[in-house]
Amino acid sequence: MKTPFNALLEASLLRDAA
């Protein structure tokens, strides 16, 4: 189940990994 909060978390994780 994807929530807007999960999307934010994912975006920040991807930004950190970049």
N, C-alpha and C positions, 0 to 999 in steps of 0.2 A: 504493500500500500504506500504510494508516494504522496507525501504531503508537501506543501509549499516550504515548510521548515526544512524538510529533507533536501529539497532542491537547493536551498541556501547553503546548507551544510556541504553538499556535494560541490557546489561552486567554489566555496572557500577552500575545500580540500584540493580541488583541481588547481586553484590559483597558487596554493602553497607548493604543490608538486612542480609547477611550471618553473 
